[in-house]
Amino acid sequence: MALSRVCWSRSAVWGSAVTPGHFFTRRLQLGRSGLAWGAPRSSKLHLSPKADVKNLMSYVVTKTKAINGKYHRFLGRHFPRFYVLYTIFMKGIISIPPFANYLVFLLMYLFPRQLLIRHFWTPKQQTDFLDIYHAFRKQSHPEIISYLEKVIPLISDAGLRWHLTDLCTKIQRGTHPAIHDILALRECFSNHPLGVNQLQALHVKALSRAMLLTSYLPPPLLRHRLKTHTTVIHQLDKALAKLGIGQLTAQEVKSACYLRGLNSTHIGEDRCRTWLGEWLQISCSLKETELSLLLHNVVLLSTNYLGTRR
């Protein structure tokens, strides 16, 4: 009765009439809400189905984020190189569609050569994949030799024309050129027509493929990349010459040879050290203006290495 008088008095103050039916409904609602708020939790009381779903979804999302965070910390702590590749790959195109990030591991398993660095390759995969990459760059070797033959008439010096013709003939006959055969052409590669800035666009693209660099860029960008790449190798050669080849392990020697154009996966360690010594002797004899010869040396010195020697 006290509650009813309070409600009737409030309705009088607000200036609105309250019907007994409406009062009964409001009293029932107040009773239910008080029971729901004040009563202790029990198995017989539930929230609405929508609230249950929201709470469940919130719980799942929170747990998923926590597990994902632990997983990322585990990868970053125990497999740092793989984690860098994983994060880059996750932030790229594959992670854009919902739940597509779970395809990363499947794709890495199916395409290890394209998606994994060589440290995660098996020994057999390393041999097979390096053979594939060398086959790619070897396809451009005849094309580069043909470009060298085409520019021979453009060389003003008769002696240089003869040396370049002789060198191309030896390589086409399967003869491995000697060091002095290559160094005799230093002047030829320092300016027109075989300086890096004077090379034709197709010639530059072929050299890019021989260095395992993309050839699908405008020629000015390709020239810049080739000069940068060759300059880095030249600096590494000087440092390696000071250190000494004897300080390198067998794997380091093979990796250094492969970087410079020789398929060292099927060549013995002694032969690799001999070839790397020839490369360093040529590289350390060149000036910065003659680095186009070092760039072509990837083809000249690596071709027919196990073939006939002069």
N, C-alpha and C positions, 0 to 999 in steps of 0.2 A: 504493500500500500504506500510505503514511503517512496519507493521508486516510481510508482505511478503518479504520485503528487508532484514529484520533481519533474517528470516528463511533461505533465500537464502545465506546470508553471512555466517551463522553458518554451512550450509551444505558445503560451499566451504572450510571453515577452517577444517572440519572433513574429507574432501576428499571424500565425497560420493555424488552421484547425487540424486536429489529429483525430482520426477515427479510431474506435476501439480495435478494429481489425488491424489497422496499421500499427497501433501500439503493441499489439500482441506479437506481430511479426518482428518489430524492432527488439522487443524483449527477448524473443527466442534467439535472434541473431546475436545479441549481447551475451546471452548465456552460453551459446556455442563458442563464440570467440573467446570468452573468458575461460571456458573449459580447455580450448585448444592452446591458449597462451599460458595459462597458469598451471595446468596439470602436468605432472611429470611424464617423461617419455615412456611409452610402453609399446609392445609389439602390436597392439590393437589399433594404435593411432598412426595414420599415414598422412603424408603430404599429398597433394594432388598428383596425378600421373605426369603432368607436364613438369612439375617441380622435380619429381623423381628422375626424369630423363635428363633435365639440365644438370642436376647434381652428379649423375653418373657420367655424363659427358665431361664435365669439369674435372672429375676425378681421373678419368682416362687421359685427358689432355695433360694434366699435371704430371701424372706418372710417366707418360710418354716423353715429355720434355726432360724429366729427371734422368730417365734411362738413356736418352739420346745425348744428354750432356756428359754422362759418365762414359759413354761409348766414344765420344769425341776426345775426351781427356785421355782415355786409354790409348787411342790411336796416336795422338800427339806425343804421348810419353814414350811409347814402345816402338812405334813405326813412324818417325817424323817425316821421312821422305815420302812414304806412301800417303801420309796424312795431307801433305801439301798437294799431291796429285789428286787425292780424293776431294779435298775442299774446292779446288779449282774446277774439277769436273762437276761437282754438285751445284756450283754457282752458275754453270753454263746452261746450255740449251736443255740438257736432259732433266734438270731439276725444275723446269718451269711447269710442266703438267703435274697435277696432283698425284702423289704417291709414285712418281716416276723415278725418284731417287733410289728406290729399291732395285731398280734395274742396273745400277752401276756395277754391282758385283757380277751379275750375269754377263754384262757386256765386257767387263775386264777378263772374264773367263773365256769368252768366245773370241775376243779380239785382243790378245795380250800384246801383240807386236805394235798395235796402234795406240793402246791405252796405258800400257805399263812401261816403266823405264827398265833398262836392261838388268838392273840389280834384282828384279823379280822374275827374270827369265830363268828357266832351267838351263843346264849346260847344253843340251841338245837344241833348245830354242835359241840360245845365243848363236850357235853355229848356223842354224837354218836362217834366222832372221838377218844376221850380218851378211850371209850369202845373198839374200834377197836384195838388201840395200846396195850391195856392191854391184849386183847385176843391173840395178837401176842406173847407177852412175857410169857403169861401163858402156851402156848403150850410147852415151854421148861421146865416147872416145873417137870413133871414126869420123864423126861429124866435126869435132874440133881439129883433127888432123887435116880434114878437107878444107877447113877455113884457113889454116896455116898455109896450105898450098896455094889457095886463091890469092893471098896477099904477097906472095913471093915476087911477082912482077912489079909491085909497088915499092919494093925496097931499092933504094938508090945505089947502095954499095954492092958491087958485084961479088965481093968475097962473102958478105953476109947472105946474099941470095944463094950462093953455092952451098954454104954451110947449112942453111935451113932446108934446102932441097935434099941434101944428103941425109940430114936427120930424119925427115919425113919418110924417105925411102927405106932407111934402116928399120924404122918402126913398123912400116907396112910389110917388110920382109920377115918380121919376127925377131929382129936383133935388138937386144937391150942396149941403149945408148950409153956411152961412157960419160964421165963427169965433164971432161974437157969439151966434148961435143955440145953439151948444153951451155956451158959457161961461155963458149965462143959466140953465143947469140945474145949476150947481155945488152949490147947497144941496140939490137933489133927490137927489144921489148921495152925500151925506155922511152920511146917516142913513136911517132907515126911510122908504120900503121898498126903496131901491136901493143902500144901503150893502152892501159885500161880505159882511158878516156877516149881513145880513138877506135876502139873495137866496135864492130857492127852489132846491131841489136840481137840478131840470131846467134852470133858468136857468144855474146854475153849470156844469153839464155842457156846455151849448151854448157858453158863453164859453170853456171849456177847448178845445173843438174849434176855435173861432175863433182861438185862440192857438197852434194846432198842439200842444197838450198832451193827454196821454191823459185820457179822461173815465171810465175804468173804475176809479175809486177812490172811496172813501167821500166824501161831501160835505165833511166837515171837512178832509180832506187836500187836496181840490180847492181849497177856499177858501184854504188855506195856500199852496199852490203858486201860485195866481193872485196873491195879495198879494205873494209874494216876487218873482214874475216881473215884475209891474207896478212894484214898487219899484225893481228893477234898471233897467228901461227909463226910469223917471223920473229916476234918478241919471245915467244916460247922456245923457238929454236936456239936463240942466243943464250937463254937461261939454261937450256938443256945441254948445250955445248960446254958451258962453264961447269955444270954439275958433273957431266960425264955419263955416257950411256951405261957404263958398268955399274952405276949406282941404281939403275932401274931393275925392277923385278921382271920376270918373263911376261907377266900379264900387262905390266905397264909398257913394256916395249911393243907388244902386239897392239895395244890400244893406240900408242903413238903412231905406229905404222898405218893402222887403219884410218886414223884421222887424216893422214896425209895422202891417202889414195891407194894404199896397198891392201889387198885382201889377205890379211895375215892369219886368218882362221885355219888355213891349211898349210902354212909355212912354218918350218922349224924355227926355234928361238935364235939359233946362230945366224941363219939367213936373214931373219928380221933385223938383228943387230947390225949386220953388214949393210943392209938396205938403208936403215935409219942413219948410219954413219955417212953414206953417200948423200942422203938428203941434207943432213946438217952441213956438210962440206959445201954444197951448192948454196944453201940458204944463207949461211954466214958470210958468203962472199958477195952477196948482193946488197946494193944500196936501196933506200926506200923508193927511189925513182925507177928501180928495175924489178919491182915486186910483181909485175905482170908475168915475168918469166917464172917466178915461184908459183904463181897461180896455174900456169900451163904445165909446170913440173909435176902436178898431180897426175897428169896424163902421160907426160914424156918419160918420167922415171919409173912409173908403176907398170907401164905396158911392157909385156914380154920379159918380166924380171927373171923368170925361171927358164926363159928361152936362150937363144944363142947370144954369147957375149962377143964383142969385138976383140 
